[in-house]
């Protein structure tokens, strides 16, 4: 189940980033921005725990 959420999260992040890079950030619904940011945090937690020796 975790790999499905990883794929969905990567898709949200990619969509928002591509729209932002193309200068069409205003076309992205604010909720998509929130979800993409939450997925970035979700993906960053593991590496940050390892970096700070918390795992």
Secondary structure, DSSP 8 states (H G I E B T S, - for coil): -HHHHHHHHHHHHHHHHHHHHTT-GGGS-HHHHHHHHHHHHHHHHHHHHHHTT--
